[in-house]
Amino acid sequence: MSRTAKLEISVLLSSAQLFFVTFLTLAFCSATALAHGPGEERIEEISALLAEQGDQGFLYADRGRVYMDNQHWQEAMEDFNKAALLDPGYVEYDLDRARLAYSAGDYFRALDFINLYLLRHETATEALLIHARSYRELGQYRLAVISYEKALASRSIAGAKASPEWYVEFAETLILTGEKDRALQILQQGIERLGTIGVFQVMAVDLEVSLGRYDAALKRIDQLLNQSQRKDLWLARRADILFRAGRREEAEKSYRQAWAALQQLPQRLQNVPASKKLAADLEARISTL
């Protein structure tokens, strides 16, 4: 595994650990914080129904979802567990508990519950995504890839479109496994099914460059140039790729085009820090060519 991939894994795991610490803190404080939360009235309504009607699984589940929406993880899990005990054959409560555990950063527990749910609903898209995302957060990228693939397939079979973020997550996970070619295929699949979405093309450009496929990257840049209002940014990126490919004369021309496009922006846009930095970078690059 490359040093970059290892660094990405380290960042992911560190984020998961930080989130879990936050989860524990929230759980500890939830009992006192609830009275000030936005779900207080709904909690009181459902609690009154429980007092009136007695233990009802669906009521505990409803209250658990309100707790979950307000990040009161401990109370939510207690209610979902009560619902599951009252209606042991109703697997939707396993999905609720998996959602909760994932949201709270408890990825091992999320997998336990979602595996139970998938025994009955093996092609459920949301469940497969929770499965994939939990494995990804735990650094089990190859297992995550399997579930992302199943999630996209289930969506396609149902005749529905997947969300762009699913393709992005899938491609990012493939990159972490070193499967850059396959990541490109997934991004291209997203483009074919959902249209030319900018984030797909940006990721694809970076992948093409990392694989040394400069002409393919430049072709994608040209498509982005036709769509973007900030042509200076993409002309600068185009120039960087040309320079990296050893095409210095073309790179200089593209740097100058980027500079000219930057000067045509409204003054308020030219004055933002990012534009000023780009201007300085362009001047430095042009001066060295």
Summary of the structure (lengths in Angstrom):
residues: 289
radius of gyration: 24.7
end to end distance: 35.6
largest distance: 80.4
contacts: 899
relative contact order: 0.05
helix: 82%
strand: 0%
